[in-house]
Amino acid sequence: MKVTEKLAELFQPEWYLQQNPDVAKAGMDPWQHFSRFGFAEGRLPCKLQAAALEQMLWFEPEQAAEKPLQQLVQGEDSKEQAYACWALARWHASYGRWQDALPLLQCWVDNAWHQALPGHHGCWLLLSRALQQQAQQAKAMQCLQQALQVCGELPDLLLAQASLVTGDEKRTLINRIFQQAGLVGLQDSSEPMTLDSLLAEPAIAKPPTSWRHKWLPSPLVSVIVPCFNAQHTIGTALGSLLAQSWPRLEIIVVDDASSDESVAVIKRWAQQDARIRLVQQSENQGAYAARNAGLALAKGSFLTTHDSDDWSHPQKIEYQLQALLTQPKAQASISHWVRTSAELVFERWRPEPGWIYRNTSSLMFRRKVFKQLGFWDRVSVNADTEYLERLLAAFGPRAIVDVLPGIPLSFGRSDSGSLTQQSRTHLRTQFVGVRQRYLAAARAWHASARCAKDLKLPQFPTSFAFAVPALMCRGTKAQREARQLALLRQSALFDASWYGGNYADVTAAGMDPALHYLRYGGQENRDPGPDFSSSGYRLLQPIAADANPLLHYLESMEESLESTEKSAELAADYGTVQQTGQCEVKPDKPWLMLVAHAAGPELYGAERSLLDVLDALQQLGCNVLLTLPGSRCPDYFQQLAARVQQLAVMPYGWWHDGHPESPQTIARFAALLKQYRVQLCYCNTLVLSAPLYAARQLLVPTVVHVRELPEADPALCQQLGADAGRIRQHLLALADGFIANSKRTAAYLDTPERTRVVPNVVDTARFAAIAPRAQQTPLRLGMLSSNLPKKGLQDFIRLSQLLAEQAQDIECWLFGPDNDHVAQYRADQAAGRLPPSLIFAGYSPNPEAALAELDIVVNLSHFEESFGRTVLEAMAARRCVIAYQWGALPELIEHNQSGILVPLGQVDAVAAQVARLIKQPELRLFMQQKAQQQVLNRYHKSCLVNEMKSFLGQALQLSNMESF
């Protein structure tokens, strides 16, 4: 049965028209089109499952298609088997797995449909290559002879035969291809036939018959040759250029800071022919930057490039130029080439219907194109394809002329170390990977242009015109930052409005959210949106401290797309990052979700109180799922992990009356509540609402541990966008119950039926272990705070001045983070305006270390403390305490018994009480002992456990309190 008869048997007319709308539009009979044109063009005659699966091999993770294709190979449908053999064989061959490809190809030869499917000579080429790789040269030659009988004397098949022979036989077969096109052939030579020994017969260029200006010299062609460490191959490239039949050439060789002898080799060639001009780059910038340097200097009316390791036929430039001279409307011409080893073994990395294909590096274009489109994109690979497509976008689909298609006017050297063969930038990535994403972004840019001028690229752009994958990115720091910004902005994981709404300082500074996250936020572990946790990502991926988490993730995803396993690992959900805690899960005990509001690098009362709450919950026998909005303090994170069964790090911000809560955040909390079958949602602060909304949706009881006093904290009200009354109204509407850390806090809530006062506690043993200072001369007075004005910073500075003026024998130590306020006071001290007895001790992450340095502790806060944890810790450590008499502090201190209370703002009275304590050491000792005893009686951890057991038991409505 003839091939055409077998094809007719296969042919599906309706399917063919559906798959080929150009045929349907032309109104041509589908069979007539297929038999006359379609078959030769590689179009399929019918619907094949194997053809669809083949696309998945290249455009999707191959695991999804490899097994089904193998099943078709082993199946009974011979048509599907024939195509599946080809699809799988070419896939294995692209990875060099010839031992897997060969059996498939032998199966294809035995298939009754092998001449019709896939319908081109690519299978013969692949079979001969596989046999050659398996050292079966004789069988490979037999295969090609059979292919020549079936397909005719095609150039690809002649090249395949040439790969199997040496010397004159190889030369004869290659010359047969050139002779078919009327080109001069290769000369006889006594040297072995290699890519670097090729020498063609001389050729004289035909006169440019269509050159419009007969009285002018023939047009000058500028050939740009980028070169980097090509000492062994640049001679081959230059020799083939100097042998060109078109004599008016300007050969600009741009050395891209080679470290070998390339420059010396180029200079020797330049001495032989003045048409060669050497340009040296001071630093390596990449092949396209080198091309651009040459392009900026080129004087020719026509411009093209040539790689430093390739060989070109001597009539290549002439034929490409003649195509443009004879077709004035064409803007560029392009020739074809074939890849080869140095030994002239021809191949193509992905087996195709043919080995000879378009050589994008050969693009020759008019100076007009350069004036309108400018330079090549400064990336590592694929910029020549982008330039070609940019040219088509600007000048139309007929702007480029193909010269002698199917005839290899260049031999391109195959190099396993080149960027086209390296795994991360391999040509395979044109289907799935960096090349595909690069060209997709470029095409979107091309499509958005209103005119050719919009597509012009300068030689030294300050930014990329479109998002360039990180692996391909070359250029200045400003360009790289612009690319990174584009990458962030196009990612669904970066939410500019969410970022600005959650970080008021960014909005107040008027800074672009993406730029802030790129430069600062990522390093500070701020979250870019509700679906990506910066610190959560750091927990799972080891990245540098100064690395940007989301950018690292996005760039890593780019790099790993050809690795399905790595992609799956990186594609995990980094919106909720879970880690197992160190406490064992108690199967028969309830789960509580405890929601923390901060885990910053600097720890204060709320963070330390959270540790006490977790200790109490573990003593009660609860299973605790702790959620954190971030993890910026590794030591604190480890302390938390030691006290819970499970942790979840996820992005969530504080409630703000003017901003709706993020639906994604509510959904993430709801998912956790469901996953662990949580029976109580416990918020450790009043500033959160998303977990309360999620719990309400699922009818999970909620408790809010209120540690703030909005009535006395205008800054907090401003941060939440509501006054104290509105905040209270919001709380009462969302929460079922409240824990107040003091009577003062409970008074603000004013809902006694739903509120239990549970004071903060301290680890009394831990603080009792702090010994009195051995050397008490001079005495040391100190304040531990966040060093903000509202904490009484100015009063403390004034107190240090008063004590110095009174010549009291005492030092004043300020513990807390350095900030602008502290910096100003440091400057005042350096200028002699503050006494040397004022000591700026810096932030201490460990309160015991700070208290060990002090004899007297003051609390001079200018806003009402909802509790006063540092006061309690000082009392537990047997330190004398002086505080302003307001807020919750009178609940902690019995005046003249366990401490001293002074009217708000009366710094003189504080100084007087300090002087009193200096003079009366016995009073200091009495107050120290009284304070410690009071803490033991009222603020021991057992007190917290008892109170929590009672209140949470009611919240959970448990009948058996002992089991709780």
TIKOLKOL-178587 format. One line per 10 residues: number of its first residue (from 1); their letters; for each residue x, z, y of C-alpha. Coordinates in steps of 0.001 Angstrom, whole numbers. Each point is the difference from the previous one (the first is absolute). Example, Ala and Ser with C-alpha at 12.3 -4.5 7.8 and 13.67 -1.06 7.14 Angstrom:
1	as	12300,7800,-4500; 1370,-660,3440 $
This chain:
1	mkvteklael	0,0,0; 1429,-989,3408; 496,2563,2738; -2718,-1538,2162; -2445,221,-2879; 853,3643,-583; -375,678,3725; -3389,-1668,25; -1048,2252,-2837; 1081,3030,2058 $
11	fqpewylqqn	-1318,-1144,3348; -2772,1998,1731; -1278,-2087,2988; -2071,2659,1756; 2702,2626,-318; 2610,-2459,1272; -2013,-751,3142; -626,3683,585; 3718,818,-273; 1087,-3014,2071 $
21	pdvakagmdp	-2204,-209,3107; 2180,-2794,1422; -1110,-2247,-2861; -3630,971,478; 257,-641,3736; 1478,-3439,-604; -2960,-865,-2266; 2304,-1310,-2683; -887,-17,-3676; 1653,3141,-1411 $
31	wqhfsrfgfa	1338,-1644,-3163; 1370,-2974,1903; 1765,2359,2404; 1408,2179,-2775; 1227,-2831,-2206; 1543,-1907,2936; 1316,2863,2136; -985,3495,-1084; 1889,94,-3290; 3215,-1145,1686 $
41	egrlpcklqa	-543,2603,2723; -259,2800,-2570; -3732,617,410; -1790,1439,-3006; -2744,-1971,-1781; -2109,2993,-959; -490,3717,452; 2579,2035,-1916; 134,3755,-284; 3762,-250,-517 $
51	aaleqmlwfe	428,-1701,3385; -1836,2832,1746; 2075,2593,-1839; 3175,-1853,948; -806,546,3663; -246,3728,-667; 3505,-16,-1451; 1396,-1057,3360; -2467,1386,2515; -961,3320,-1620 $
61	peqaaekplq	1711,2604,-2223; 1001,-2033,-3034; -1154,2638,-2510; -3590,-972,769; 552,-3557,-1248; 2854,65,-2509; -1963,1499,-2886; -3094,-2243,396; 2253,-3066,146; 1746,1110,-3177 $
71	qlvqgedske	-3399,324,-1648; -801,-3591,1003; 3307,-1137,-1503; -1012,1625,-3271; -3633,-1139,248; -1825,-2944,-1538; -778,-1955,3179; 2807,-2571,-38; -632,-1114,3607; 368,3565,1302 $
81	qayacwalar	2981,520,-2284; 1854,-3029,1392; -302,1142,3589; 609,3679,-826; 3272,-936,-1741; 1191,-1716,3183; -1134,2840,2267; 1667,2752,-1994; 3158,-1999,-719; 667,-746,3677 $
91	whasygrwqd	-630,3654,832; 2539,1239,-2542; 2466,-2684,1073; -184,1102,3641; 1365,3364,-1143; 2610,-1624,-2265; -1806,1086,-3186; 766,-3229,-1833; -352,1571,-3431; -3667,658,867 $
101	alpllqcwvd	-590,-3359,1672; 1335,-2215,-2805; -2562,881,-2744; -2823,-604,2465; 1339,-3424,894; 442,-931,-3639; -3625,1027,-521; -943,-2279,2907; 1800,-3000,-1593; -1977,547,-3213 $
111	nawhqalpgh	-3297,178,1893; -2234,-3083,-197; -625,150,3754; 3633,305,1073; 96,-3414,1717; -3126,757,2011; 457,3668,841; 1403,1099,2335; 228,-3712,781; 3513,-340,1445 $
121	hgcwlllsra	3593,-195,-1174; 806,3605,963; -378,1186,-3587; 2599,-2493,-1208; 2418,1161,2670; -610,3601,-923; 364,-624,-3716; 3313,-1783,469; 1236,2841,2220; -1069,2630,-2542 $
131	lqqqaqqaka	1756,-1843,-2831; 3109,-332,2130; -51,3717,793; -221,704,-3722; 3054,-2246,-644; -2080,-2745,-1628; 1287,-2938,2089; -722,-2650,-2619; -3636,1038,-316; -257,138,3794 $
141	mqclqqalqv	1191,-3619,281; -2461,-1105,-2714; -2769,1743,1916; 905,-1869,3210; 195,-3365,-1749; -3506,597,-1294; -1089,989,3513; 1469,-3228,1468; -2018,-2024,-2481; -3191,1834,974 $
151	cgelpdllla	487,408,3757; 2419,-2776,970; 3391,193,1680; -785,2777,2469; 2836,1393,2174; -714,3532,-1228; 451,-1035,-3618; 3220,-1838,837; 1324,3133,1687; -941,2037,-3060 $
161	qaslvtgdek	1967,-2434,-2162; 2924,160,2422; 46,3778,-431; 760,-479,-3692; 2963,-2346,333; 3290,-124,1875; 2300,-2433,1747; -977,-3658,244; -3264,546,-1858; -1093,2562,2567 $
171	rtlinrifqq	1041,-2297,2880; -1845,-2979,-1504; -3260,1909,-357; 159,1353,3571; 876,-3449,1371; -3017,-1479,-1782; -2188,2222,2222; 1753,-1110,3201; -128,-3641,-1063; -3794,258,-482 $
181	aglvglqdss	-229,799,3735; 2541,-2626,1087; 2610,2628,882; 3717,-94,-581; 1172,1867,-3083; 2751,2430,-882; 3525,-1338,-343; 1970,123,-3203; 2510,2800,-36; 2597,1422,-2314 $
191	epmtldslla	-1040,3505,997; -2642,1907,-1991; -3521,-559,1278; -942,3078,2070; -1959,631,3159; 3234,492,1921; 1641,-3242,-1211; -2837,-2408,836; 1047,-3087,1911; -2455,-2764,765 $
201	epaiakppts	720,-3633,649; 383,-850,3703; -3144,-1078,1780; -450,-1669,3360; -3047,1047,1986; -2575,-2592,847; -430,-477,3743; -2859,1993,1517; -2321,-2984,367; -2678,2037,1766 $
211	wrhkwlpspl	2300,1731,2477; -1832,-576,3250; 3035,-31,2255; 2104,-2845,-1374; 2566,385,2762; 689,3658,-869; 2233,1272,-2800; -1624,908,-3296; -1655,3424,166; 2102,3078,-615 $
221	vsvivpcfna	-1060,2253,-2877; 1009,3655,191; 519,1635,-3383; 120,3821,47; 1830,1641,-2895; -295,3816,-210; 2854,1506,-1968; 698,3450,-1417; 2764,674,-2532; -101,-3586,-1272 $
231	qhtigtalgs	3726,-743,-299; -476,-1589,-3438; -3030,-2182,860; 138,-903,3700; 2412,-2844,-758; -2550,-1660,-2261; -2656,193,2717; 2263,-1296,2773; 1437,-2745,-2191; -3491,-1305,-778 $
241	llaqswprle	-897,65,3705; 3116,-1836,1106; -759,-2659,-2631; -3443,-705,1479; -776,-3612,744; -1386,997,3398; 3142,487,2059; -1323,1556,3223; -29,3604,-1149; 674,3307,1683 $
251	iivvddassd	744,2538,-2748; -302,3548,1362; 1278,2549,-2502; -1046,3545,946; 2028,2603,-1836; -2057,3185,-275; 2939,2461,70; 1407,-964,-3410; 2433,2425,-1589; 1693,-2616,-2209 $
261	esvavikrwa	2027,-3117,882; -2991,-2073,1091; 1181,-358,3593; 3425,-1257,-1079; -1592,-2580,-2288; -2349,-1191,2757; 2882,-340,2461; 1922,-2194,-2442; -3001,-2312,-329; -496,-32,3781 $
271	qqdarirlvq	3595,-1159,467; -799,-3017,-2152; -3178,-1009,1857; -906,807,3609; -3714,-137,-816; 307,3495,-1506; -355,2880,2451; 528,3623,-993; -2036,2834,1550; 813,3581,-1004 $
281	qsenqgayaa	-2470,2908,95; 1544,3385,797; -2287,1767,-2486; -2077,-1026,-2972; -3564,-749,1079; -1387,-2129,-2814; -294,-3704,-719; -2855,-667,2420; 1680,1764,2896; 3044,-2162,-764 $
291	rnaglalakg	-2196,-3099,-16; -1420,1043,3344; 3476,368,1465; 737,-3560,-1065; -3345,-1268,1224; 643,1450,3452; 3206,-2080,228; -1232,-3206,-1669; 10,-3163,2147; -1580,-2471,-2416 $
301	sfltthdsdd	-3262,-1830,492; -787,943,-3586; 714,3357,-1595; 369,1135,-3599; 1776,2567,-2148; 2124,50,-3125; 821,2961,-2229; 3662,887,-440; -74,-288,-3803; -2001,-3210,-501 $
311	wshpqkieyq	938,-3666,-454; -1863,-2882,1623; -158,-3660,-933; 1841,-2118,2617; -3183,-1824,1052; -2140,3122,411; 265,347,3785; -283,-3747,546; -3252,-232,-1963; -1507,3031,1668 $
321	lqalltqpka	924,-1297,3453; -1280,-3518,-722; -3354,1505,-1014; -317,1528,3475; 1257,-3072,1829; -2499,-2236,-1759; -2898,2445,422; 2,1184,3627; -3036,2231,-485; 1721,2016,-2711 $
331	qasishwvrt	1734,3127,1306; 2156,803,-3020; 1174,-1342,-3329; 885,1785,-3185; 1787,-971,-3211; -78,1312,-3551; 2598,1771,-2101; 715,1581,-3362; 1595,3318,-882; 3114,-46,-2140 $
341	saelvferwr	2815,2140,-1277; 3589,-784,967; 304,-1863,-3336; -2949,-2254,912; -2479,1573,-2368; -3273,-604,1820; -2928,2366,35; -2801,1580,1997; -553,3746,39; -3738,-340,-729 $
351	pepgwiyrnt	-586,-2911,-2369; -2249,-2500,1756; -1276,-3486,-783; 3332,-1149,1473; 3364,1370,1017; 372,-2113,3144; -1919,1349,2985; -31,299,3771; 3140,1394,1603; -1221,2047,2962 $
361	sslmfrrkvf	3597,451,1170; 237,-3771,494; -2710,-84,2689; 1168,-2352,2757; -1974,204,3229; 6,-1494,3450; 1374,1934,2974; -3572,-2,1313; -941,2313,-2890; 2793,2406,906 $
371	kqlgfwdrvs	-1086,44,3648; -3563,893,-971; 526,2309,-2987; 3358,1561,755; 2054,1702,-2668; -282,1158,-3602; -1402,3454,-670; 2797,2583,-384; -742,1155,-3546; 1982,-27,-3232 $
381	vnadteyler	-1961,-2641,-1964; -2795,-2588,354; 402,-698,3721; 566,-3701,-778; -3412,-148,-1710; -1541,1830,2947; 1573,-2480,2448; -1308,-2916,-2041; -3518,1427,-32; 250,891,3694 $
391	llaafgprai	878,-3643,686; -3039,-1181,-1954; -2222,2500,1819; 1250,-1252,3353; 121,-3770,-639; -2477,-591,-2801; 80,-656,-3761; 1642,-3443,360; 2895,1185,2132; 2468,73,-2911 $
401	vdvlpgipls	1115,-3046,-2013; 1196,391,-3599; 3070,-2141,-658; 444,-1423,-3510; -2167,2639,-1696; 1099,651,-3574; 3606,-1076,718; 2495,2862,415; 1910,-738,3214; 1614,3443,-268 $
411	fgrsdsgslt	1273,2193,-2798; -633,3668,782; 2339,2479,-1599; -1675,2659,-2174; 1421,3450,690; -1317,3145,-1714; 1311,2078,2917; -1931,-1899,2678; -3000,1448,1761; -2218,-2539,-1769 $
421	qqsrthlrtq	999,1485,-3348; 188,3718,815; -2987,1862,-1390; -1390,1339,3266; 198,-3342,1845; -152,-2270,-3071; -1888,-3267,355; -2576,1628,-2281; -1072,2099,2991; -1539,-3116,1544 $
431	fvgvrqryla	-2949,750,-2311; -117,3802,169; 2551,1778,2129; 1921,-140,3243; 84,-3788,337; -3733,-288,-579; -777,2704,2562; 2429,-1469,2489; -1533,-3463,-188; -3545,1386,58 $
441	aarawhasar	790,1836,3241; 1746,-3074,1415; -2966,-2238,-831; -2342,2400,1747; 2239,-214,3069; 52,-3793,-190; -3791,-113,-256; -413,2249,3041; 2008,-2301,2282; -1883,-1915,2657 $
451	cakdlklpqf	2807,-2503,512; 3537,-723,-1178; 1428,2090,2824; -1567,3090,-1557; 2163,-548,-3091; 3351,-93,1786; 2582,2552,-1104; 3014,860,2167; 3486,337,-1430; 95,3727,712 $
461	ptsfafavpa	-3598,1290,-152; -675,3591,977; -2695,269,-2651; -1312,-1847,-3023; -2880,-2392,565; -1742,1396,-3088; 498,2755,-2578; 3128,-731,-2032; 541,1821,-3328; 2789,2561,265 $
471	lmcrgtkaqr	2156,-1670,-2661; 164,-3159,2103; 437,1677,3359; 3106,-838,1998; 603,421,3706; 461,2569,2738; -1233,3572,28; -2812,-1021,2347; -1057,-2764,-2389; 11,2326,-2984 $
481	earqlallrq	-2064,2547,1887; -2461,-2678,1041; -304,-1096,-3638; -531,3580,-1105; -2672,476,2658; -1777,-3116,-1209; 233,1260,-3574; -1524,3347,978; -2777,-1530,2063; -1076,-2420,-2692 $
491	salfdaswyg	-130,2779,-2606; -3387,1571,-675; 1844,3302,-485; 832,248,3693; -2987,971,2115; 869,9,3695; -3220,1693,1139; 325,2701,-2687; 3625,589,939; -739,290,3698 $
501	gnyadvtaag	-2999,2244,-645; 1933,2416,-2215; 3149,187,2096; -1070,800,3530; 3590,46,1272; 336,-3712,-853; -3183,-829,1889; 1015,2197,2932; 3365,-1769,193; -1778,-3369,96 $
511	mdpalhylry	2235,-1303,-2789; -996,-2732,-2387; -975,1770,-3276; 1823,-2454,-2268; 3167,175,2070; -138,3809,28; -447,164,-3749; 2823,-2483,-538; 2495,1791,2244; -992,3643,-337 $
521	ggqenrdpgp	-3160,785,-1956; 1214,-1109,-3402; 3152,2089,255; -2150,2962,1107; -2257,-493,-3044; -3023,-832,2102; -2586,-1970,-1925; -724,-3618,1012; -3645,126,-1042; -2493,1717,-2295 $
531	dfsssgyrll	1217,-1843,-3102; 3753,643,44; 1818,3339,57; 3518,-287,1390; 1153,3318,-1422; -1902,-643,-3236; 1917,-3243,-406; 3264,1894,518; -993,2385,-2777; -204,-2865,-2486 $
541	qpiaadanpl	2593,-2450,1330; 3560,1113,816; 610,-1503,3428; 2383,937,2785; -1074,2600,2525; 87,-2556,2814; -1885,-2665,-1987; -3523,-970,1010; -2262,722,-3017; -2671,-2668,509 $
551	lhylesmees	2544,-2633,962; 2073,915,-3060; -3111,-351,-2157; -1007,-3365,1470; 3504,-1437,-251; 421,1373,-3521; -3258,-1643,-1015; 1359,-3279,1348; 3161,399,-2055; -1754,1017,-3197 $
561	lesteksael	-2813,-2527,-293; 1857,-1953,-2665; 316,3204,-2039; -3432,982,-1264; 1206,3381,-1202; 1626,868,3326; -2988,-1335,1926; -2353,2225,-1984; 2183,3017,711; 122,-672,3720 $
571	aadygtvqqt	-3626,-1060,240; -1148,3524,-811; -2431,1611,2427; 2102,1768,2598; -3089,1128,1873; -378,2981,-2345; 3262,1078,-1593; -483,2659,-2647; 2587,2308,-1502; -380,2677,-2628 $
581	gqcevkpdkp	568,3550,1175; 1915,2649,-1876; -2992,2158,-949; -1636,-691,-3339; -3567,-1261,-30; -2505,2604,-1201; -2574,-1992,-2010; -2875,2445,391; 495,787,3691; -1471,-1721,3076 $
591	wlmlvahaag	1858,-2525,2140; 289,565,3750; 1156,-2664,2412; 1979,1714,2732; 563,-2275,2996; 3032,724,2166; 309,-1376,3508; 3767,-94,526; 3270,-17,-1863; 2422,-761,2780 $
601	pelygaersl	3730,587,216; -633,3221,1934; -2156,2676,-1636; -2182,2470,1882; -2675,2550,-813; -2628,-2323,-1476; 2482,-1568,-2415; 1346,3371,-1140; -3501,1423,-364; -846,-2920,-2279 $
611	ldvldalqql	2651,1209,-2466; -1687,3419,-99; -3412,-1583,-616; 1416,-2061,-2866; 1571,3105,-1557; -3367,1731,187; -1831,-2928,-1577; 2443,-86,-2901; -493,3724,-546; -3734,-646,-60 $
621	gcnvlltlpg	482,-2565,-2771; -1010,-3124,1953; 1249,-3502,-587; 1128,-1260,3389; 195,-3581,1204; 1874,127,3299; -218,-2926,2402; 2575,-546,2718; -19,-2469,2902; 3726,-480,-514 $
631	srcpdyfqql	3144,1585,-1316; 2584,271,2749; 1675,3162,-1268; 1329,-313,-3581; 634,3735,-392; -3535,887,1074; -1406,-2706,-2287; 1827,1571,-2932; -1382,3422,910; -3493,-1469,-28 $
641	aarvqqlavm	590,-1831,-3292; 1012,3287,-1602; -3441,1452,830; -2434,-2732,-1069; -1084,-2050,-2982; -124,-3318,1871; 1018,-1430,3378; -1287,-3066,1805; 1726,-1403,3086; -2234,-2311,2002 $
651	pygwwhdghp	-533,-1096,3610; -2572,1957,1913; -154,1097,3584; -1750,2660,2008; -3632,-252,896; -669,-1443,3456; -3445,46,1539; 413,-3457,1504; 1295,-1723,-3123; -2040,-699,-3118 $
661	espqtiarfa	1590,1298,-3195; 1772,-2627,-2084; -2227,-1207,-2871; 3135,-628,-2101; 1126,3600,479; -3398,1403,-940; -26,-2248,-3073; 3449,1233,-1051; -1081,3628,248; -3153,-805,-1939 $
671	allkqyrvql	2054,-1668,-2726; 2132,3132,-384; -3064,2232,-101; -1404,-2126,-2824; 3278,-366,-1876; 526,3765,-306; -3682,1013,-7; 708,2281,2915; -2408,2898,400; 1080,1102,3468 $
681	cycntlvlsa	1546,-1857,2941; 2134,2419,2025; 1356,-1174,3370; 2884,2085,1282; -854,-752,3631; -2892,-930,2256; 1609,-3250,1205; -984,-2042,-3087; -3305,-1676,-745; 583,-2887,-2447 $
691	plyaarqllv	173,2275,-3077; -3161,1772,1155; -1871,-3309,275; 1193,-1002,-3463; -1048,3343,-1498; -3411,-212,1656; -564,-3441,-1560; 694,1474,-3438; -1811,3322,610; 3225,1980,-426 $
701	ptvvhvrelp	2,3390,1818; 2395,251,2945; 1956,2807,1643; 2035,-217,3194; 2789,2514,609; -110,356,3779; 3344,936,1520; -522,-1399,3503; -1738,1178,3168; -1223,-3099,1848 $
711	eadpalcqql	-1468,2226,2731; 3510,1043,942; 1832,-3219,-770; -730,-2827,2504; 2770,-2107,-1520; -1700,102,-3403; -3355,-892,1565; 1596,-2950,1757; 1613,-1118,-3244; -3362,135,-1781 $
721	gadagrirqh	-1860,-1626,2892; -2600,2779,223; -551,3358,1661; -107,3237,-1992; -3787,-73,-265; -70,-3529,-1384; 2741,839,-2497; -1997,3001,-1217; -3152,-2109,-280; 1871,-2605,-2043 $
731	llaladgfia	1374,2683,-2349; -3337,1673,-594; -1573,-3358,-846; 2593,-951,-2618; 1247,3153,-1734; -1889,2343,-2315; 2178,3030,622; 2892,1260,2071; 3012,2229,-412; 1099,1419,3352 $
741	nskrtaayld	3533,1317,280; -1067,2686,2492; -3021,1660,1546; 737,-1927,3179; -262,-3296,-1875; -3193,1148,-1712; -1474,830,3398; 597,-3592,1098; -1836,-1340,-3056; -2851,2476,551 $
751	tpertrvvpn	-1526,-638,-3398; 523,3286,-1889; -2237,-1001,-2891; 2398,-2810,-884; 3298,1549,1052; 2443,2390,-1675; 2902,1474,1973; 3083,-319,-2198; 3132,857,1993; 3267,-1710,-684 $
761	vvdtarfaai	2404,1946,-2150; 3736,134,-482; 2309,488,-2918; 720,3633,794; 2804,320,-2539; 1715,-3041,1427; -35,1296,3564; 647,3623,-934; 3267,-1214,-1519; 1278,-868,3480 $
771	apraqqtplr	2354,2812,876; 241,1459,3488; 2807,-1462,2033; 3241,1780,-790; 1341,-384,3528; -2701,862,2512; 2069,-172,3182; -1122,-1840,1922; -3579,-97,-1214; -1504,-3392,-637 $
781	lgmlssnlpk	-3447,-1025,1136; -1437,-3281,-1181; -2976,-2342,-13; -849,-2412,-2823; -2214,-2872,1128; -424,-3722,433; 1645,341,3451; -2893,-1564,1866; -1185,1364,3375; -3279,1214,-1538 $
791	kglqdfirls	2034,2246,-2300; 1310,1935,2998; 3375,-1703,236; 229,537,3746; -885,3691,-390; 2794,437,-2529; 2517,-1595,2364; -1245,2265,2795; 262,3025,-2308; 3663,-831,-719 $
801	qllaeqaqdi	675,-141,3744; -1718,3346,679; 1898,1763,-2776; 3288,-1436,1285; -812,1099,3563; -718,3501,-1330; 3362,-63,-1775; -1682,784,-3284; 2339,-151,-2976; -1965,-2650,-1879 $
811	ecwlfgpdnd	142,-3686,-980; -3029,-2286,87; -84,-2496,-2896; -2368,-2974,78; -784,-1485,-3430; -1762,-3340,-127; 573,-3744,188; 1896,-1573,2850; -2206,-2066,2283; -48,-1174,3612 $
821	hvaqyradqa	-1009,3450,1241; 2844,1716,-1840; 2419,-2686,1169; -850,776,3624; 603,3707,-526; 3302,-733,-1724; 1011,-2027,3052; -1019,2875,2280; 2131,2385,-2019; 2974,-2350,126 $
831	agrlppslif	-405,-99,3777; 43,3795,136; -3684,416,850; -809,1853,-3233; 1845,2996,-1467; 2517,-426,-2848; -1952,2620,-1979; -2657,-2697,-608; 781,-1573,-3381; -1542,-3304,-1088 $
841	agyspnpeaa	39,470,-3781; -1782,-3253,-987; -2649,-544,-2645; 224,2144,-3139; -1904,-1344,-3032; 291,3465,-1522; -1705,2821,1981; 1957,2645,-1928; 3274,-1417,1307; -1253,170,3563 $
851	laeldivvnl	-1419,3527,-347; 3240,1226,-1566; 1688,-701,3344; -2496,2022,2074; -975,3596,778; -3036,-684,2217; -2445,-2914,-217; -2282,-1092,2821; -3072,-2242,2; -748,-1236,3517 $
861	shfeesfgrt	-2471,-2758,-836; -2093,-1281,2900; -2827,-1065,-2232; -1940,2288,-2257; 1598,246,-3408; -2508,-420,-2773; 2186,2277,-2111; 3700,464,840; 1949,-550,-3181; 3450,510,1493 $
871	vleamaarrc	-1175,3390,1278; -1119,961,-3493; 3282,-1182,-1531; 1989,1987,2548; -2037,3118,-781; 582,-509,-3741; 3728,-260,709; -62,3297,1934; 622,-1550,3401; -1527,1411,3168 $
881	viayqwgalp	-2632,-2330,1432; -1183,-427,3598; -2894,-2390,655; -2615,-905,2547; -3287,1806,-509; -2381,-2856,-748; -1167,-2344,-2736; 361,1372,-3520; 3205,1932,681; -1785,3331,667 $
891	eliehnqsgi	-1395,-320,-3554; 3574,123,-1303; 1654,2494,2353; -1026,3601,635; 1325,668,3484; 2866,2521,80; -305,350,-3771; 944,-3179,-1827; 1007,-1842,3186; -589,-324,3703 $
901	lvplgqvdav	-2705,-1998,1799; 416,-1122,3634; -2543,-1662,2295; 147,-3802,-16; 2685,-1467,2193; 1534,3231,1184; 3644,-781,-719; 1114,3023,2059; -1990,2261,-2319; 1647,-1633,-3028 $
911	aaqvarlikq	3437,640,1536; -946,3627,609; -1053,457,-3627; 3252,-1574,-1183; 1943,2434,2166; -2048,2827,-1517; 893,-1087,-3535; 3674,-281,938; 15,3560,1265; -2039,1452,-2874 $
921	pelrlfmqqk	1504,-1013,-3330; -2213,2548,-1775; -3080,-1796,1346; 1325,-3289,-1325; 493,1546,-3440; -3518,1515,23; -1639,-3304,945; 2014,-1931,-2562; -1113,2243,-2839; -3597,110,1211 $
931	aqqqvlnryh	-134,-3802,299; 1309,-565,-3516; -2450,2496,-1487; -2904,-1636,1798; 966,-3409,-1444; 232,1466,-3507; -3472,1491,319; -1852,-2932,1539; 1964,-3216,-353; 1451,93,-3489 $
941	ksclvnemks	-519,-3094,-2178; -2318,1939,-2295; -2368,385,2947; -199,-3768,324; -626,-451,-3737; -2902,2465,30; -1620,-1526,3070; 402,-3545,-1305; -1422,913,-3380; -3104,1433,1567 $
951	flgqalqlsn	-658,-2756,2494; 942,-3039,-2093; -1925,1352,-2934; -3099,-23,2179; 810,-3486,1243; 273,-1263,-3556; -3085,1986,-1038; 1692,1138,-3166; -1948,2431,-2147; 3030,1399,-1787 $
961	mesf	2282,1278,2766; 2652,1280,-2388; 603,-3482,-1446; 792,-1213,3501 $
